[in-house]
Amino acid sequence: QVQLVESGGGLVQAGGSLRLSCVASGSIFSIRAMGWYRQAPGKQRELVARITTVGSTDYVDSVKGRFTISRDNAKNTVYLQMNSLKPEDAAVYYCNADMVYGINFWGRGTLVTVSS
């Protein structure tokens, strides 16, 4: 079992920045990758960014150059730095832990609102 707690969401103007944090606890040594997903009203949940245990990263095209995913292993924390935010970035952002044994754990989500 892994518990994930997100924080850092909020209201920001277009062009602004936010940093999301996700603290993991529990069986963290069985995590093979951590990711941030988002879901806007009426849309499917989509992968935004992912980072593996060796630090490889991947981003959805729409956030490349604006968002950065990183991890602090000492704090069991994954971050998502979001710059140049656009109204279309508004969504509930979820932290995800992809386990080596093939299941996923999710946080409860943090709301990001971007005003135009």
C-alpha positions as CSV (number, residue, x, y, z in Angstrom):
1,Q,0.0,0.0,0.0
2,V,1.1,3.5,-0.8
3,Q,-0.5,6.7,0.4
4,L,-0.2,9.8,-1.6
5,V,-1.0,13.3,-0.4
6,E,-1.1,16.2,-2.9
7,S,-0.9,19.9,-2.1
8,G,-0.2,23.2,-3.9
9,G,-3.2,23.7,-6.0
10,G,-5.1,27.0,-6.1
11,L,-6.2,29.9,-8.1
12,V,-3.7,31.6,-10.4
13,Q,-4.0,34.1,-13.3
14,A,-3.1,33.0,-16.8
15,G,0.7,33.2,-17.2
16,G,1.3,32.5,-13.5
17,S,3.0,29.6,-11.8
18,L,2.2,27.0,-9.2
19,R,4.1,24.1,-7.7
20,L,2.3,20.9,-6.8
21,S,3.7,18.5,-4.2
22,C,3.0,14.9,-3.6
23,V,4.2,13.1,-0.5
24,A,4.3,9.3,-0.6
25,S,4.3,7.0,2.3
26,G,4.0,3.3,2.9
27,S,5.6,0.8,0.5
28,I,7.5,3.4,-1.4
29,F,10.4,1.0,-2.3
30,S,8.0,-0.8,-4.7
31,I,7.3,2.3,-6.7
32,R,8.7,2.2,-10.2
33,A,7.4,5.6,-11.4
34,M,5.5,8.6,-10.1
35,G,3.2,10.7,-12.2
36,W,0.9,13.6,-12.3
37,Y,-2.4,13.2,-14.1
38,R,-5.2,15.8,-14.5
39,Q,-8.9,15.7,-15.2
40,A,-11.0,18.6,-16.3
41,P,-14.8,18.7,-16.1
42,G,-16.2,16.5,-18.8
43,K,-12.9,15.2,-19.9
44,Q,-10.9,12.0,-19.4
45,R,-8.1,11.9,-17.0
46,E,-4.8,12.4,-18.8
47,L,-1.1,11.9,-17.9
48,V,0.6,15.2,-17.6
49,A,4.1,14.1,-16.5
50,R,5.9,11.1,-15.2
51,I,9.2,10.4,-13.6
52,T,10.8,7.0,-13.0
53,T,13.0,5.9,-10.2
54,V,16.1,6.6,-12.3
55,G,14.9,10.0,-13.1
56,S,13.7,9.6,-16.6
57,T,10.8,12.0,-17.4
58,D,8.0,12.2,-19.9
59,Y,5.5,14.9,-20.6
60,V,2.3,15.3,-22.5
61,D,3.0,17.6,-25.5
62,S,0.7,20.4,-24.3
63,V,2.9,21.1,-21.2
64,K,6.4,20.5,-22.6
65,G,8.5,23.5,-22.0
66,R,6.2,24.8,-19.3
67,F,5.9,22.1,-16.7
68,T,8.7,20.3,-14.9
69,I,8.4,17.1,-12.8
70,S,11.1,16.4,-10.2
71,R,11.6,14.3,-7.1
72,D,13.3,14.6,-3.8
73,N,13.9,11.0,-2.6
74,A,15.0,12.1,0.9
75,K,11.5,13.7,1.4
76,N,9.6,11.0,-0.6
77,T,8.1,13.8,-2.5
78,V,7.4,14.5,-6.2
79,Y,6.9,18.0,-7.5
80,L,5.2,19.5,-10.5
81,Q,6.4,23.0,-11.3
82,M,3.9,24.6,-13.6
83,N,4.8,27.8,-15.4
84,S,3.0,29.9,-18.0
85,L,-0.3,28.4,-16.9
86,K,-3.1,28.6,-19.4
87,P,-6.9,28.4,-18.8
88,E,-6.8,25.0,-20.4
89,D,-4.5,23.7,-17.7
90,A,-7.3,24.1,-15.1
91,A,-8.2,20.7,-13.7
92,V,-8.0,18.5,-10.7
93,Y,-4.4,17.2,-10.6
94,Y,-3.8,13.7,-9.2
95,C,-0.6,12.1,-8.0
96,N,0.0,8.5,-9.1
97,A,2.3,5.8,-8.0
98,D,3.0,3.1,-10.5
99,M,4.1,0.0,-8.6
100,V,6.6,-2.7,-9.8
101,Y,3.9,-5.4,-9.3
102,G,1.5,-3.7,-11.8
103,I,-1.0,-1.7,-9.8
104,N,-1.4,2.0,-9.2
105,F,-2.2,4.1,-6.3
106,W,-3.8,7.6,-6.4
107,G,-4.0,10.6,-4.3
108,R,-7.2,12.5,-3.7
109,G,-6.3,15.3,-6.1
110,T,-5.7,19.0,-5.8
111,L,-7.6,21.6,-7.8
112,V,-5.9,24.1,-10.1
113,T,-7.9,27.0,-11.4
114,V,-6.5,29.4,-14.0
115,S,-8.3,32.6,-14.6
116,S,-8.0,34.3,-18.0
